[in-house]
Amino acid sequence: MHKNNDIAVKFAKDNGYDTVSPCKRKTWNGLPLYFAKFHNEENMIIGLPTFIIVDSERTRFANRDETRRIMGLVSHPAEFTESLEDYL
């Protein structure tokens, strides 16, 4: 798990973020999932959060559709009970 965290932190820093937090959900389609963060409020994110998906072949940002699905902003069956709090 630490290896994936180190990969996510390096990816975040290489792309202008300061660090990451593991998401409570922990995975997306079986891959480790992290939330990219800034340390100061000067660089606040307005809009959708930035998720990082760690893949053994390629670490990447979640695309807009994936981000919306991770956050639960798409239609789900009636039995779906997860919320945004389950992911961040």
N, C-alpha and C positions, 0 to 999 in steps of 0.2 A: 504494500500500500504506500509506503514512503517513496518508492521509486516513482509511482504514478504522480504523487504530490510534487516531487522534485521536477518532473517533466512538465507538469501544469504550471508551476511557478516560473520556470525558465521561459515557457511559451508566453505566459502573461507578460513578463518583463520585456521579452523581445518585441512585444506588440504594444508597449506603452503603459501597461498596468503595473501596479506595485506588488500585488500578491494574489492569492486565491484562497477560497474557503471550500472545503468539500461540501457538497450539497447533501442534505438529509436523505434525499432519494438515493444517493451514492452511485447509481448507474443509470445510463440511458441506452437502451437496446443492448445491455450487457457490458457496456464500456464505462469506465470511471468518469464521473461528472463533477465539475468544479465551477465555482462562481468567481469570475474575475473582479478584482477590487482595487480601489485606490485608497491610500492611507489618509489623504486629506480631503476636506470638503470642497476644495478649490476645483477638483476634477469630478464633481458629482455627475452621475449618469442620469439622464432624463430620458425616459422611454423604456424599452425592453431591457432587462438585465443581459449581461454577457456571460454565456455559459461556455466552458471549455470541455471538449470531449477528448479524452486521452485514448488513442488507439495505438496498438503496437506498431502499426505501419505509418500512421500519420496523426499527429495531434492537431486539432482544429477547433475553431469556434463553431458553435451550433448555428445553423442557418436560421432564418426568421421563422420558417415553418416548425422546425424542431424546437426552437425557443418557445413558441406559442404552445406547442404540445407539452413540453416539459412543465410549463406553468399552468397547464390545464385551461388554456384559453380557447379551446376548440370544443365542439360538441362531443359529448360522451354518452354512452348508454346510461339509462336510469340507475343502474346498479353501481355506477362509478361514484366513489365517495371521497377521493383524494382532493386536496385543496392546495393552494400556493404554499401554505405553511409546511406542507409535506416535502417541498422541494428545496427551499432555501435554508 
